[in-house]
Amino acid sequence: MTVKTNLLDLDRLQLAEFLKEIGESSFRAQQLFKWIHQRGIVDFNLMTDLSRSLRAKLSELATIRVPAFERESRSDDGTLKWLFPVDNANSVESVFIPEKSRGTLCVSSQAGCALECAFCATGREGFNRNLKVSEIIGQLWLAQNRFPEAERMGARLDGSDPSRAVSNVVLMGMGEPLTNYENVVHAVRIMLDDFAYGLSRRRVTVSTSGIVPNIDRLREDCPVSLAVSLHAPNDDLRSQIVPINKKYPIADLMEACKRYTDCSQGGAISGVKWQRRGSPRDFVTFEYIMLAGINDRAEHARELITATRGVSCKFNLIPFNPFNESGFDRSSEKVVIRFQKILIDAGLVTTVRRTRGDDIAGACGQLAGQVKDRRTPRSGRSRVVSASL
């Protein structure tokens, strides 16, 4: 029995190669991409500008298999959270955050996480597997097709209701994106492709805990907005709460961030050359979860100023959302504002993330999915885990 190729796993160049291998013209990849990603069509018989012979061949050799919603939750503030299974043992979640000027989709890249950050329940539960390209891009496909096409296109054209269309994607859900590097990059290329979703590189953000070699690879392969989960101003503290810091300490991480925002270099995406140009948006966002009594003192803020000197950056201070047995508490609003003021007074753009979707467990640190913990194979149980956005 022939194993069919899932076309949702392929970026446009890979799709062109697939078509050549089955004796078809590679330019058909553009048509297929539009049908799949712009029109949301997964039935080859409905792709009317393709020849009948090609449609028959595709039906025999290929499939377009997208994830399916298992559950949808809607917050009082309009935030939507979707749960979908990726296999018999694992489910992951995505969150769609509608705002007045944009709609942001938070995407997961792994079932579980191996980095074991102290404030994240996902890391405490272990890692099961990387998501496939189809499972990553499938989250965007599902979100775009959750709303009627006429409404989505209307929102894109006149901006009247951006809550009905995804304008921004952040890979900040379950998992560490840069340890699933190849699949994440291929998915991001599809997001950026004008024949697919056509998102600007500034509207796609990859978040990392600091995988230095892959930050450099991303800069060369597919430069998009970069967010770094910093969470501490010095190596001693960061190594305790973000263990990957032992391998890639803050000084090395800052150098990688400087290289990433270097405007003098260029590269290529899907064969198309690009050149960085100076822009207020060419910066790294440092994410910083505010943990009461742990990393929120005034001296910590001053240390951050020194540690990030020379890096084009902004800070996003994130209120911690406790989970069972987390061992941490959220910093008070007064402490957060004081911390923010110290950074702003030093000339650093610093925002405080507004909590969204907490009534449906869709806020930062609250994403939950069913992930089989490979560290306890004897039990064979699936556990509910959280992911830090």
N, C-alpha and C positions, 0 to 999 in steps of 0.2 A: 504493500500500500504506500502510495506516494505521500510524503509529509509535506503539507502545503506551507508555503512561506507566508508569514503574517506581514503584510505590507506596512502595517503600522509600526513595525520595527525598523523601517528603512528611511534614511533621509533621502533627499532627492537624487544625489549622486549614486547612492547605493541602489535606489529604485531604477535609475537609468541602466546600471550595470545588470540588474536582474532582467530587465527587458531585453537587453542585448543577448544575454545568455539563452533566452527562450526564442531568439530569432526575430525580435521586434525592434522597431526604431526607438532609440533612447529618448527622442524628444517627447514621446508619449508620457514620460515621467511628469512633465508639467501638467498635462491634462489630468492624469491620475491624482496628482497631489491636490489639485483644485477640488476634484470630486470628493476626496477623502477628508481634507482638512478645512476647506472653505465652505463646502456645501454639506458636509456631514453625511455623505452617501457611502454606504458600505456594501451595497448590492451591485455587483458588476453589471447586471442586466439593466440597471437604471442609468448607466453612464452612456448616454445616447450619442455622444460625439466620438465614441470608440467603435471600431468596426465589429461586426458580429463575430468574426473569427477571433479577434483579440479578446473579446469578452468571454468567448467560450474557452479560450486557452487560459485566461486568468481564473475562471471558475474551476478549471481542472487543477491548476498548479499553485494557486494562491488563495489567500483569504484576507479579510480585514476584520480582525478579532479585537474588539474594544472591551474594556472592563465594563461591568454593569453595576449600577447603583444598588446597594443592598438596603441602605437607609439614608434618609435625609432629615436633618434637624434644622429648624429655623429659629434664630435668636430674635428677641424683641427689638434689637437694633438693626435687624435685616441681614445679619450674617448667616450664611448657609454653611452647614457642615455635611459632607457626604462620606459615607463608609462604603467601601467596595472590596470584595474579596479578590486576591491575586492568585490564590491557589486554595487547596483544601485545608491548609493549616494557618494561613495568614490573611489578614485584611488590613488595609491601611486607610487613612483618611485624608481628605483635602478640605480646605476651608476657603470660601469665597466671601470677600469683604467688600460690600458696595459702599462707595463714598460719592460725594457730590460731583467730583471731577474725574473719578476713575473707578474701575472695578479690579480688585487685586485677588489673584488666586494663589493660595499657598499650596505647594506641591510636595509630596513625599518622594524620596528616592531610594529608600531601603525599607525592608521589613525588619525592624529593630535597629540597633546601632552597637558598634563594637567599641566606641570611644570612652564609655563609662564616665561621662561628666557627672559630677556629684549631684547637681541640681536637676538632672533630667532622668525621669523614670525609665525612659526608653533604654538608656545606657545601662541602667541597673538590671534590666531584664535580659540583656544579651542581644546577639545578632543572629538573624536567621538567614537572610539572603538579600542580594541586590535585586532591585526591580529592573525588569527589562525595559528597553526603549518604549515598547508599546504600552507598558504599564505606567510609565512616567508621562509620555505625551498623551496617553489615554485619559489622564485626569483633566488635561486641558480640553481635549476633544469632548469629553462628557460635559464639562462646564459650559463650553460654547453652545453645545446642542441641548442644554437644559432649557434654553429659552427659544421661542419661535424665531425662525430666520428673519422674518420681517422686522421683528422688534430688535434683534441683534444688529441688523444692518442699519436701521434707523438710528440706533444709539451711536453707532460708529460714525455716521455721516454728520449728524447735527449735534451730537453730544448731549441730547436732551435727557437721556436716562442711562448713564454709564453703568448703573447697577445691573443692566441686562446684558452686558458684554464684558469680557475680560480684556482689560487694557494693560495690565501689569501681571507678571508672574514672578513669584519669589520661591526659590527652592529652599525652603526653611522648615519643611515638615519633618516627618520621621526619617532618621538616618543622616549620615554625613555625605553630602553629594560628591565630594572630591575623592572619596574612597570607592565610589562607583563611577569612576571618571569617564570611561568610554561611553557607557550608556547615557550618562547625563549630557555629555557633549553632543552626541547624536540627537538627543531629544531637544536640546537647546537650539541646534542648527535648524531643526524643523520649526521651532517657534519663531525663529528669525526669518525664515524663508518667505519671500514675497508671494510664492505660489502656495503657501500654507497659511500661517497666521500673520506674517508680516510685522511682527513686533520689533520695535527699536531695541538695540542692544542695551540702551539705558532703561528700558522697561522690563528687562529680564535680569533678575538678581540671583546670583548663586551665593549661598551662605556656607562658610566653612569654619571649623574650629581651628584651622591653621595647618593644613597639609601643604607645607611649603613647596615641595617639588611640583605638586599639581597646580598650585597657584601660578607658578611660572609656565606650566604647560597650557593652562587655560588662557593665559595672556597671549600665547602664540597661536593657539588653535581656534579659540572662539571667545574673544574678549567681550564680556558683558559686565554689568554692574557687579561689584564684589562687596559682600558683607562678611566681616570677620567677627566670630563670637569670641570676644576678648575676655571680658568678665573679671579681670584682675589686672593690677598695674605692675606687678613684679613676679618674678619666676617662682619664688617660694610659694606664694598664695595661689598663683595660677596652676602650678603643678598639682596642688591639692584638689582643686575643683575642676580643672580641665587637664586630665593626665597626659594628653598628647603633647602638652607643653614640655614634658621631659625630653621628648625627641626633637621638638622644634621650638626652642625657647623664644621669648619675646623679641630679643634683638634680631634673630634670624627672620622671624615673622615680619618685623617692621621693614627689614631690607626687601623682603619679597613684596610687601605692599608698595614700597617706593618704586620697585621695578614695574609693578602692575600699572601704576598711574603715570609712567614715563610717556610723555606725549610725542617723543621723538622717533618712536618705533612704529612699524606696521606689521602686516601679516596678511593672511587670506582666510576667508570663510567660504567653504564649499566652492573653492576655486576662484572666488571673487576677491581681489585685493582690497585691503582697507588701510587707512592711515589715521593714526590718532591725531587729533587736533586739540589744542588747548580749549578747555571748556569748564565752566563751574561744576559740571556734573562728573568730571573725571576725578573722582575721589573714592576712597574706601570708606564704607560705613562700619564703624566699630560698634557692635552690639554689646551692651553691658547690663546684665541682669542685676538688679539691686537687691542684695541679700542683707538683711538687718544684722548689724554687728560684725559682718564678715568682710565686705568689700566696699562699704558705703561711707567711710569716714573721710573727713576733709583731707587728711594726709594722703589717702588713696587717690583722691581727685588730683592733688598736686603731683603725685607720682605719675599719673596718667599723662599729664602735660609734658613731663620730661621724657617718658617712654615713647611717646608718639611724635616727638619733635622731628620736623622734616618730612612728615608723611602728610600728603594731601588727604584730609579725612574729615568726617563729621562723626558725632556720637549719637547713638540712640539708646537712651536709658529705658530699661524695660522693667516694669513692676513684676516681681516674682509672684507666680500663682502656685501656692502650695498644693502638694498632692500627698497622699497617705504615706506617712513615715519618711517624708522628704528630709526632715531635720533642719529645715531652713524656714525663716519667716520673711515676709515682705518688709522692706524699708518703709518708714512712715513718709507721708507726703512732704512733711517739713524737711526731712533728711534728703529726700530726692531733690527738692527745690534748691537746697543749700549746695548740694553736689553739682547740680546743673549750673548754678551761678558761678561757681569757681571755674568751671570749664569755659563758660561764656566769657567771663572777665579776662581769660587768657587768650581770647580770640578764636575759640573753637566753637563751631556751629554744633549745638547740642539740643536735641529734642527729647521729649518724654513720650514713649509710645502709649497711646490711648488703648485701654483694654476694650476689646470687642469680642462678643460671642461667649462671654464667660458663663452665661446662663444655660448654654448648651455644651459646656466643656469644650469650647472651640477657641479659647483665648490662648495666649502664649503659655506653653508648658502644659496645656491641657489636652492636646490632641490624643486620641486613643484609638487603638486598633487591636485586633486579635493577632498576636505574634507567638508562634511556637518557639519556646526557649530551648535552644539546642544544648544548653548547659545542663538540662535536667531531662535527659532522654528517657529515663526510667518511668517518669510520670506520664509522658506523652500528652501533657495538658497544654492548652493554649492559655496565655495570660493576657490580661488587659494591660496595656502599657501606654505611657504618655510620651509625647515628643515636644521638645522645646523649639518654638519658632525662632 
